[in-house]
Every structure is written in structure tokens, then in C-alpha cells.
Amino acid sequence: VYNQVLTVDPANGLALIGIARVHLEMLQPASAKKILDSFIPNRDNMRAYLMTYSSYHQTVGEYTEAKHIYKALLSRNPGDNDVRYALGRLYDYTKEWEKAKAEFAKIPANDKNARRARLWFGMALFHQRKFAEAAQVGDV
């Protein structure tokens, strides 16, 4: 589908971002970066571009850079719980469990990410060997 869009509109940023994501899923980060570096995002696709660039940084082990991107996005829009969830997951991966829990705890109960955030909040407790607290998170 992305290639069909690019046939009609070779500069379509969302299609380029989509192809970059496919390359990341196929564990081809160099190809993804080449695509991301091939265009300048605009206002309409900047968030998707930065989220994908953060995924690239995570794939190649550049966790500090990925965190900076997520924090910058949150500074512009503190209510973007997709970004907050992604940052929490990254903190969990880098074993910064207090920071992970803090991000997950900020996601409101009515948000689409709330159930997953609660699960990962419990997993952070589990990693900290706080088993009783982790079990209580699952009970609610």
C-alpha cells in the first residue's frame, strides 16, 4: 500500500514513515534511517516521524536519544498518552523501574492505554521484587 501511495505522491511523508516502520519491524534499521533521513517532516506528520525515529534509536540501542525524543514530544503535549506509554516501556526496558512506574501512573484510567499501562506498572513492581504490590495491581 505504501508503495502505491508513493507511486502517486513520491514525497508522501506518512507513506515514507510507514515504509520505515516496516524496515524496523524487519530489523533493518539502516534502511529505516535512510528513509527517515530522505525527507523533512511537516506539521501533519512530525509526531509520527519522531515516534518512528525514536523506535529506530531503540532498535540500535541508542536509548538516551529515544528518551529525549519522547520527552520532547511530551513537553509539547503532556496529554499524549501513546508517547507516555512508549516512554514508560522504554524505561522498563532500561531497568529504570521507578521512572517507568511514574509514566504509567500518569495515564488516566479511561485512556485506551490504561490497561496495558497498569500491566506494565505491575511488571515494574515485579522486576523490583515487590511481589505483593505487583499482585495487588492485578487484583484491581
Buried (B, 14 or more C-beta within 10 A) or exposed (E): EBEEBBEEEEEBBBBBBBBBBBBBEEEBBEBBBEBBEEBEBEEEBBBBBBBBBBBBBBBBEBBEBBBEBBEEBBEEEEEBBBBBBBBBBBBBEBEBBEBBBBBBEBBEEEBEBBEBBBEBBBBBBBEBEBEEBBEEBEEE
